[in-house]
């Protein structure tokens, strides 16, 4: 067996990730909990890593939506001239 210990999430800790605003608040909560000494360093790193990846994904999705909207606007404009 390995000496690897799996960090435990503090009881009652919920990360709301259903919107960008809630994700940002959850990320801030993780940082505050670490600063207060309520999170193990390994758990903090794992959560920050996961949140960073998740927020990067959201950003990419939003950028793709903007590009699609811009393409549609450009296509509409080119037909009017």
Secondary structure, DSSP 8 states (H G I E B T S, - for coil): ----------TT-----SSHHHHHHHHHHHHHHHHTT-S-HHHHHHHHHHHHHHHHHHHHHHHHHHHHHHHHHHHHHHHH-
